[in-house]
Amino acid sequence: MKGDGVMNVLVTGGAGFIGRWVTKKLLDDGHQVWIVDNLSNSSTKNIEEFTYYENFRHFTHEDIKEKGKLEQLFKEHQFDICYHLGASINVQDSIDDPETTFANDTIATFYILELCKKYDTKLVFMSTCMVYDRAEDESGIQEVDPIKPASPYAGSKIAAENMVLSYFYAYGLPVVVVRPFNTYGPFQKTGGEGGVVAIFIHNQLDGKVLNIYGDGTQTRDLLYVEDCADFVVAAGYSDEVNGEIVNAGTGRDIAINDLALLIAKDSSKIQHVEHIHPQSEIPKLLCNFEKAKRLLNWEPKISLEEGIKRTEKWIKSVKG
Ligand SMILES: NC(=O)c1ccc[n+]([C@@H]2O[C@H](COP(=O)([O-])OP(=O)(O)OC[C@H]3O[C@@H](n4cnc5c(N)ncnc54)[C@H](O)[C@@H]3O)[C@@H](O)[C@H]2O)c1
């Protein structure tokens, strides 16, 4: 870190949906930020506005499995923190092609971990709520609750989490594992590969039917993306969470049936279709974020209703 508190920061997957918001928060906080992303699930459109920030240093179009190229970046810029968000994120893709997810989510994380150790860089590892078994009651899922690798996506993230934490115990490397719950908001993809909120709003605006996989009683704790980014960034700034796993969510869950009705406002516009991966579905995802509140003084600010409004406004603006 330079004497003025300005840090050199690397964001992997920084051109993606959450990554671009994490980058924006870091830029707004005055840090010098570099992004590495292979654009496999994103576009430079997401980061166009960052060219107006003089502290946005560089976008590198590269794969995080390219160890040598990554090392050049680490060597040249001596990062204080690496926010590692680059990953394959789709559950169904991980079932169809587990090797790709394992390579991107586990093996590439190992490469990044090695570089963090070599260059003394704090690592914030972006895991997910999809590693949990299920919420048993209304108190929500705590970090100590059971995990379950219900898909190769979850399995790859759990494997990576364990490697990340092992570098804290074995080498004293400052690391933190963050597990945000399902995140939505502007810049999320609205097609089949996007998130449920973005897909529902997009279809509603197009006058299309909203498809629900299975009976729709499965619940999600939906986190607005700027709340998610504030949480992820705060985990990097704080030494309190080194060696820890920390959740973020809203503490409220909603059944997919109710979410569809909230967005469609008309039950005739909703239909149930056969689930594509019932074996990997998690019936109840509700976050207990008490640890994030205690250690990071973080809590969500945006309600689901307000978040849906903002997301709808953005989707309308890009549809033209
Ligand atoms: N969206 C959610 O609800 C959610 C919730 C919790 C955690 N996460 C995690 O947050 C992170 C970001 O997810 P997102 O929703 O923004 O998805 P995203 O697909 O928009 O972001 C991932 C980014 O990583 C990039 N990427 C993928 N493989 C890469 C590789 N080999 N080399 C370089 N770049 C690569 C993609 O191009 C993309 O820009 C992921 O690690 C995901 O597992 C997402």
The ligand as an SDF file (V2000), in Angstrom:
LIG
                    3D

 44 48  0  0  0  0  0  0  0  0999 V2000
  -24.6570  -14.1560   -9.4310 N   0  0  0  0  0  0  0  0  0  0  0  0
  -24.8460  -14.6840   -8.2460 C   0  0  0  0  0  0  0  0  0  0  0  0
  -25.9790  -14.8150   -7.7710 O   0  0  0  0  0  0  0  0  0  0  0  0
  -23.6520  -15.1000   -7.4000 C   0  0  0  0  0  0  0  0  0  0  0  0
  -23.8650  -15.3620   -6.0380 C   0  0  0  0  0  0  0  0  0  0  0  0
  -22.7880  -15.7330   -5.2440 C   0  0  0  0  0  0  0  0  0  0  0  0
  -21.5250  -15.8340   -5.7950 C   0  0  0  0  0  0  0  0  0  0  0  0
  -21.3260  -15.5950   -7.1260 N   0  0  0  0  0  0  0  0  0  0  0  0
  -19.9510  -15.6800   -7.6430 C   0  0  0  0  0  0  0  0  0  0  0  0
  -19.5770  -14.3550   -8.0000 O   0  0  0  0  0  0  0  0  0  0  0  0
  -18.6400  -14.3860   -9.0710 C   0  0  0  0  0  0  0  0  0  0  0  0
  -19.1360  -13.5020  -10.1990 C   0  0  0  0  0  0  0  0  0  0  0  0
  -20.3670  -14.0210  -10.6730 O   0  0  0  0  0  0  0  0  0  0  0  0
  -21.3250  -13.2310  -11.6640 P   0  0  0  0  0  0  0  0  0  0  0  0
  -22.7120  -13.5560  -11.3120 O   0  0  0  0  0  0  0  0  0  0  0  0
  -20.8940  -11.8070  -11.7230 O   0  0  0  0  0  0  0  0  0  0  0  0
  -21.0240  -13.9690  -13.0260 O   0  0  0  0  0  0  0  0  0  0  0  0
  -20.2980  -13.5040  -14.3640 P   0  0  0  0  0  0  0  0  0  0  0  0
  -20.2540  -14.6790  -15.2730 O   0  0  0  0  0  0  0  0  0  0  0  0
  -20.9230  -12.2430  -14.8550 O   0  0  0  0  0  0  0  0  0  0  0  0
  -18.8280  -13.1790  -13.8320 O   0  0  0  0  0  0  0  0  0  0  0  0
  -17.7570  -14.0740  -13.9450 C   0  0  0  0  0  0  0  0  0  0  0  0
  -16.7110  -13.4190  -14.8230 C   0  0  0  0  0  0  0  0  0  0  0  0
  -15.5740  -14.2740  -14.8870 O   0  0  0  0  0  0  0  0  0  0  0  0
  -15.1270  -14.3320  -16.2120 C   0  0  0  0  0  0  0  0  0  0  0  0
  -14.4050  -15.5920  -16.3880 N   0  0  0  0  0  0  0  0  0  0  0  0
  -14.9230  -16.8510  -16.3600 C   0  0  0  0  0  0  0  0  0  0  0  0
  -13.9480  -17.7530  -16.5660 N   0  0  0  0  0  0  0  0  0  0  0  0
  -12.7960  -17.0460  -16.7000 C   0  0  0  0  0  0  0  0  0  0  0  0
  -11.4460  -17.4110  -16.9430 C   0  0  0  0  0  0  0  0  0  0  0  0
  -11.0790  -18.6940  -17.0770 N   0  0  0  0  0  0  0  0  0  0  0  0
  -10.5060  -16.4330  -17.0530 N   0  0  0  0  0  0  0  0  0  0  0  0
  -10.8530  -15.1260  -16.9250 C   0  0  0  0  0  0  0  0  0  0  0  0
  -12.1270  -14.7120  -16.6950 N   0  0  0  0  0  0  0  0  0  0  0  0
  -13.0790  -15.6660  -16.5810 C   0  0  0  0  0  0  0  0  0  0  0  0
  -16.3810  -14.2060  -17.0700 C   0  0  0  0  0  0  0  0  0  0  0  0
  -16.1130  -13.7350  -18.3900 O   0  0  0  0  0  0  0  0  0  0  0  0
  -17.1970  -13.2010  -16.2590 C   0  0  0  0  0  0  0  0  0  0  0  0
  -16.9070  -11.8700  -16.6590 O   0  0  0  0  0  0  0  0  0  0  0  0
  -18.4700  -15.8570   -9.4320 C   0  0  0  0  0  0  0  0  0  0  0  0
  -17.3090  -16.3310   -8.7660 O   0  0  0  0  0  0  0  0  0  0  0  0
  -19.7270  -16.5150   -8.8760 C   0  0  0  0  0  0  0  0  0  0  0  0
  -19.4960  -17.8580   -8.5710 O   0  0  0  0  0  0  0  0  0  0  0  0
  -22.3720  -15.2180   -7.9310 C   0  0  0  0  0  0  0  0  0  0  0  0
  1  2  1  0
  2  3  2  0
  2  4  1  0
  4  5  1  0
  4 44  2  0
  5  6  2  0
  6  7  1  0
  7  8  2  0
  8  9  1  0
  8 44  1  0
  9 10  1  0
  9 42  1  0
 10 11  1  0
 11 12  1  0
 11 40  1  0
 12 13  1  0
 13 14  1  0
 14 15  2  0
 14 16  1  0
 14 17  1  0
 17 18  1  0
 18 19  2  0
 18 20  1  0
 18 21  1  0
 21 22  1  0
 22 23  1  0
 23 24  1  0
 23 38  1  0
 24 25  1  0
 25 26  1  0
 25 36  1  0
 26 27  1  0
 26 35  1  0
 27 28  2  0
 28 29  1  0
 29 30  1  0
 29 35  2  0
 30 31  1  0
 30 32  2  0
 32 33  1  0
 33 34  2  0
 34 35  1  0
 36 37  1  0
 36 38  1  0
 38 39  1  0
 40 41  1  0
 40 42  1  0
 42 43  1  0
M  CHG  2   8   1  16  -1
M  END
$$$$
